[in-house]
Amino acid sequence: MIEVDDPRRDDIRRLLEEHGRFAGSVMPPEEVHVLDRENSIDADVTFFSVRGNGELLGIGAIKQLDADHAELKSMHTAIAARRRGVGRALLDHLVAVAVARGVRRVSLETGAGEAFEPARSLYAAAGFVPCGPFGQHVQTPSNEFMPRILG
């Protein structure tokens, strides 16, 4: 089940930390833009979890940048839940939330390296395409930006 959740919960905090460690292991630390607990509870951020039988399977957030533009943040699937459709279900849910809010464009930043190929493939299969940076983000060799225009 996918629902709005509190990123301060212990299991979510641990999965956010795991996400940060993974990104930090394949990218320079200054280029890792994972939501931390404080930024996860910002008024412009809605945080979601995916749970099955009470177990945390995945997390992700949507940040409202302006009335027409939202950013997907810190999507991460627990290692034990990978290859089970959790990431795609969460991505589809976040896009549906954006559509319901009347957003016209959803963007995300992800890693550019080989370790992020599964994520980029997931995003591309859902209609996201490579582009340049958006908002306050800066292009580096370690990141890639992908928006999707919503109909």
Secondary structure, DSSP 8 states (H G I E B T S, - for coil): -EEE--TTSHHHHHHHHHHHHHHHHHS-GGG-----HHHHTSTTEEEEEEEETTEEEEEEEEEEEETTEEEEEEEEE-GGGTTTTHHHHHHHHHHHHHHHTT-SEEEEEEE-SGGGHHHHHHHHHTT---B---TT----TTEEEEEEE--
